[in-house]
Amino acid sequence: MNDTPAAEAALPAQVSYAEAAAVNGSDQRRDYRPGYEVVAERILEFIAEARLVAGDRLPTENDLAQMLNTSRAVVREAVKILSALGRVRAHKGRGLFVADDEGMLLTSRWGGFFRPVDLDHVLMLFEFRRIQEMAASSLAATRATPAELRTIQAATQQCRDGFVHGQVDVFNQADEDFHAGVAAASHNTFLVSAVRDARRLQRQSSAIGIHDRLGEGTESAVEEHEAIYRAIRDGRPDEAAQATAAHLDRTLEDYRREIQRRLFG
């Protein structure tokens, strides 16, 4: 653990015009992004590039504001996002630190270098998820108990309800419950842990704005969840695995398009 503020380490120096416009509040960008989203991304990159680990001290809010050429208010909002993700902790009278709670157990494995808007990282994460969740759904098709099937079915229906009524929070929570339910039905503790951890990383992209609305692929996601559920319910492991692969492949394309849209307009 390093208690020395990391202000001396340089934040990523190259910021695209689109990103800089969002940080500085410019209205010249066609697709405006709140400044705190961009600042949250830059802080995550700083943690990775400075190789900070759980317990290390971050620069103060004032220092971060100066380094990023933005206001302290914007930095404060970014810190709130990262605190909710379990990436940063603010200790009154002591400053900002890389978090060391359960969520940050990922730091020593993946979280310390994962960049939520880096297309290569998102691709690798989805490859990882594809392997895990295909295996989980395949096993669930042969191991799920009646109670576990009811849990998956309920989450599937909640996803549809959230989509039909335009309720983003309802859909996102049901989506989380669905994937966790399938993993639990695999009856493999290691898969349950791996699926949970990989989805926690994916939520970092969500928290900085990727899934703050119901996009074009939401209806497809609902139908894909239902296909996965039916295959598991009917005891068809190969079909469950293939339906899961199709779902994650399509979701990856949604992420790819959205990240490119946000970065390049």
N, C-alpha and C positions, 0 to 999 in steps of 0.2 A: 504494500500500500504506500502510495506517495502522497504526502500531505502538502507538498509544494504546489502552489497554483501553477497551472499549465499555460499561463498567459504567454510565455516565451515561445511556445510551439505555434507554428503558423497554421492558421486555418487555410483550407483550400484557396489558393490565390486566384485561380481562374474561375470566374463566375460568368455564365453566359449572359448576354444582354437581356434575355427574357427573365432570367432569375434576378438579375440586378434590378430590373424595372419593378419586379414584384416587391423586393426588399425596400426599395426607395419610394414606393408608392406611385410610380409613374403610371399615367393612364395611357401610355403609348402602346402598351401591349394589348393585343386584341382579346386575349383570354386572361383576364386579371386573376392573379393568385394572391391571397392574403399574405402579407409579409411574414407572419409568424410561421406559415407552412415552410417557406424557403429557409428561414432561420433555423427551424427544427431540423431540417435536412442537413444544413451546414454544421450544426452542433454534432449530429450523429457522425458525419464525416470526420470532424475534428477528433472525436473520441477514438475512431478507428485509426486515423492516420497518426495520431500521437501515441497510439498503442496504450491507451489508458485502460485500467482494469477496475473492478469493483473496489470502491473505497478511495480512489484517486480524486484529488481536488480539481475542480474545473475553474476557469477564470470567473471572476465576479460578473454579475449582470452588466455593470458599467463597462468592464473590460470587453466583454463579448459584444456589447453595442458598438464600441469604438472599432473593434476588429472587423465587424461586419458592416460598418458604416450605416447603422440604423439606430433606432431609439431604444431606450431601456424598456419602454412599455411593450414594444414588439418582442424583445428578448424574453420578457416576463411571460408573455402568452406562449411563446415557444417552449419555455421551461415547464409550463403547466401541462402541455401536451406530452413532453418527454417524461414528466413525473407520472402521468397517467399510464404511460407505457411501461413504467418500471425501469427506465433508463437513467433517470437523474433523481437525486434527492436533495432537497434544500433543508439545511440544518440552521435554525435561527441562531445568529451570532457567530456561526462558523463558516457559512458559505455553501456553495454548490458542490456536490460530489457525484461521481458515477455510482449508481445505486448498487446495493449489495443484498437486496432481498431475493425472494425466490425467482422473480422474473429475470434477475441478472445472473442466475446460474448459467444462463445461455452465453454470457460474455466470454467465458473461458472456452466455449466450443464454437459458437457461430455468431452470437449477437455482437461481439466486439468488432467484427469486420463487415457485417451486413449493411448494405446501403439500400434503403427502401426505394429509391428512384433510379438505381443503376440497373439497366436492362439485363446486363450479364448476371448480376446477382439475383434478380427476380427469376430469370430463366433457370439458374441453378437451383434455386429454392423450389420451383415448381417441378423440376426433375426429381428432386428429393421427395417432395410430397407425392408425386405420381407413384414412385416405388412403394412408399409406405402405405398409402391409402388403397392402392390396388390390392396389396397383400391383406390389409385389414378387412376390406369388403369381401374378399374371397373367403377368408376365414369366418367372417360373420355369417356368410351364407350357409355354413355347416355347423355353427356353434351358437347362434343367437337364441336366447331364451324367449318365450312369449312376452315377458315383461320388457325385454330389450327391443323386441320388434315394435311393441306399442310405443316405446319412447322414440324410436326412429320415425315411426308413422306420424306421431304427434308433431315432431319437428318438421317433417315434410309438409304437413297441412298448415303449420304456422308460417312456413316460408311462402306458401301460396297466398295465405291471408294477408301477409305483409305486402306482397306484390300487388294483389288486387286492390287493396285499400291505400296504396302508396305510403306505407309506414316503413320508413327506412330502418328505424331501430328494431322494430318487430322482425323484419326480414333478417337483419344482421345477427340478432340473437338466435333466431331459429336456425340460421345457417351454421352458427357455431355449435348449437345443440345437435344438429344433424351429424356433422362430421365427428364430434366427440362421441355421439351415440353409436355410430358405426365402429369406431375404434374400440369402444368398450365391449361391443358385441364380438370382437375378435378374440376376446379372452386372452390377450397377450399383453402383459404389463409393459413390455418394452415398446411395442407399437403404440400403445395408449400414450406413453410419455413422449415418443418421437413426434406423433401427430400433433399433440398439444403444443410442443415447443416450436415446431415448424409453423403452425398457424399463429402462434404468438409473434413470430418474426413477420409474418405476412400482415398482421394487424398494424405493424409500424407504417406500412404503406397506407393502410386504411386510415390511420389516425391523422396523417398529413394530407388527407383529402381525396384519396383514390375512391373510397366507397362512402362518400358523404351524400350520395344520392342513389336512386334506383336507375341503373343504366340500361342500355339497350339489351344487354345480355341477361337481365334479371329473369325474364320469362323463360328463357332457355335453361337457366339454373334451376328453376322450379321443376321443369319437366325432367331435367337430368336427375335431380334428387329423387323424383318419383320412380324413374327407371331403375336407379340403384336400389331403392327400397324394395321394389317388386322382385328384383332378382334375388336379393337377400331373403325376402319372405318366402320365395318359392324354392329356396335351396339350390340356386344355380350359381356356383362360385365363379365360373369362367365369365358368365354374362355380367355378374356383379363387378368383376375386375375391369372388364372392357367398358362398362358404363361409367365407372369411376375415371378411367383414363380419358374417355371422351369429355367428361365434365371438366377435368382439370386442364386438358388441352385447350378447350374453348375459353375457360376462365383466364388462362395465361394470355391468350390473344386479346382479351378485353383489357388486361393490365398493360400489355405492350402498347396498345393503341392509346390508352388513357395517359400513360407516362409520356409518350411521344407528343401527344396533344398539349400536355401541360408544359413540357419543356420547349417545344418548338412552335406552338400555336397552330 
